[in-house]
Every structure is written in structure tokens, then in C-alpha cells.
Amino acid sequence: MTNRRVLISGAGVAGPALAFWLCRHGFTPTVVERAPEPRDGGYAVDFRGASLRVLDRMGLLAQVEAAATRMGEVTYVDGDDRPLAVTPASFQSGELEILRGDLTRILFDATKDDVEYVFGDAITGILDHRDGVTVTFERGEPREFDLVVGADGLHSAVRSLVFGDESWYRRDLGYYVSICTVPNHLGLDHAGRFHNEPNRTAGVYSARDNAEAKALFWFGADSLDYDHRDVGQQRRIVEEKFAGVGWETAELLSAMREAPDFYFDSASQIVLDTYSRGRVALVGDAAYCASPLSGMGTSLAIVGAYVLAGELAAGDHVSAFRAYESEMRGFVDACQKLAQGNGKWFVPPTRGWIRLRNLNYKLLPYLPWRKVIEELPLKAGNAITLKEYAGAPA
């Protein structure tokens, strides 16, 4: 087998999942990650359709199910915490939901004995030549690899180095989100409570069997100019946007200031004409971020890793990258389409929109199209037929 040495940038979800399958197919993957260790915390992520079948083929489905959030209803409330509308669990958590940090740990534990992980470093240069790729790093010495895969998220450094500036491929949807771990001061039991004011949503839901909670802050805005590595600046943006918002927002903002796992980013999609160039490919959010509004990012990452590794095992990298894109393109399109129009329902722009949204949720159990609405994400999650690759269990 050729092209055995594969460098993967990113130890989130797509990177370790790809490393898992590459090892299964006889490759020698190395994963480089800027963070000093696997990242904990983060928001809840969903699995639907094909991604569940991939987890099963990995032998990890039982572990993920054991760590599932088992999230129930989410209640929308007014400033005095009075219920206005309720959404069922299926609207929030797909077929299976787990905290991103828990999923990252499961994937790392499943690969750490067979994969070289390099934490606390990052790629600074990629030189693609006929026989391989020379890679330079912030800290480590230059190394040679046969292939490089960017699994480093929305702000992929690999994509910027090889494909060009992020702004060429990023499509902002007009919303921003911040999520962090906070005390479960409301005593929520596998449930969430959200509060809306025009163009802003503040909320909290219980996590890890109610031992903690996740605070979330969504707001609508045109493109903001900020440093995606400057956490202090991002916290200030959230505080400014939610200053004066009622309900429990002040308490949540106070807890946010001390949260160890603060996350902030735009709701954006990545749209590329191709997922590879030369000996470099992209997977997960780096290649086809669908945005948090779709609820399909993790499914795309897990399925994309499975397909990319399987195609590499089946042939040379040129034909493999082409087949990988062909297999994934329809799935990506279906998942990205889910995000379109979701923003106004989750972050209503006016008080009139808030009332309309709440009325729809109240009437939903009686509406004939409820089943259609609930099945849309599942349909997207099944918008790919998984091939059976040699060396991978069916």
C-alpha cells in the first residue's frame, strides 16, 4: 500500500475518527493538535442516520449511548420564567446526543494506543511535491508525510495554507453563538430553559446527569470583526450583546466569565468546489461546515472520516480523493440545506416573530405536518448510502 504516512491536523471529532479508520486500513496516521490535550467541554452534538451506523461499525456506539445526554424538553420562558412554549426532545437532540467533550474523549481513547498524537503544536507550512509533503510546525522540526488532511474546523489552517483565505469559502448566516459550562443553578433535570428577546436567545440546559449545565447565547448580527483566538475579546462581545436582557441572563453571564471552556463563533458554512488539492484533503468542518444551525456537523465529520479512509484504502490518493468527494457531495448539500431559515425560529428578530414562533410550538402537536418537520433532519442524516470498504466491518 502506498501513501501510508498521513498527517491529520485537528484532534476534535473528524481527526481522531479518520485516524481510527486509517489504522484499521493499515495506514500510519499522526494527529497534530494546537491544544495541549484533548479538549473537554463544548456543546451537545447530535447523531442521526448514517453516522449512527458508522459508530456501530467502529464498535463505539455502546460507549456513546452510555454517555448520552438523554435531554428532554426545552421550555421557552418569559422574563419572569413563566412557560410560553415547549419543544419535544426530538427537536433538540436527534436520535442520539452527547457532549462534544465526551465524544472527543471516547475517540481519543479508542485511538491513542495506535496513533501518534502531537499536542501543543500546529502546522505552519505545507510543501506538496511529487513524492510527498513537507510540513513545518510552530514548535516541532519539519517532517515528511505522504498525505496531509485538514480536520481543523471552520477556521482551518490547512485550508488557508493550501486553498486560500477563509473568506473565499465561508458563508456567514448572520448569527453568533457562545456556549460554556456553568453551575446547574436552576436544578434542571435533563431539560432546558430558553429566553428570547428580539435577535437574542439566552438559555441553559442540564448536562452530565444534571451535575452541571451548559449556558448558551445566540444573537443575530452582521459580520463582526474579531480575533477567533482572543477569548477575552469574545467574552466582551457576548456581555455587550446581552447587557440588559432579563430572566436569568445576568446570572449566566456572571458564570460565563469564569467558565473554563468558553466557546464563541459565527454560525457559518464552508462551501468548496473540491475537498482536496494535490496530496492535501479536508474533512469535517474544514471541508463542509454546515453550521450549528443544521445540527449535522458531527454526523458529517464521522461519516466523512469513514468515507475518506475507505477510499484511500481502495486506491491511489488521486482517485480516492475524487471518490470521497463524489460520495459526500449530496450528503453535504442535504445537511447544509437544513440550516437555511432555521435562524429566525431559534433567534427571532422581532417580538412579533417571538410570538409567532411560540404559537407554532404550542400548536405543533396538533399540526398535520409535525411528522414532516421532525423527519427532515433524519432524512438529511440518511442522505448517503454507506459503502462497505475492505477491512471495515459491515
Buried (B, 14 or more C-beta within 10 A) or exposed (E): EEBBBBBBBBBBBBBBBBBBBBBBBEBBBBBBBBBEEBBBBBBBBBBBBBBBBBBEBBEBBEBBBEBBBBBBBBBBBBEEEEEBBBBBBEBBBBBBBBBBBBBBBBBBEBBBEEBEBBEEBBBBEBEBEEEBBBBEBEEBEEBEBBBBBBBBBBBBBBBBBBBEEBEEBBBBBBBBBBBBBBBBEBEBEBBBBBBBBBBBBBBBBBBBEEEBBBBBBBBBBEEEEBEBEEEEEBBEBBBEBBEEBEBBBBBBBEBBEEBEBBBBBBBBBBBBEEBBBBBBBBBBBBBBBBBBBBBBBBBBBBBBBBBBBBBBBBBEBEEBBBBBBEBBBEBBBBBBBBBEEBBBEBBBBEEEBBBBBBEEBEEBEEEEEEEEEEEEBBEBBBBBEBBEBEEBEE
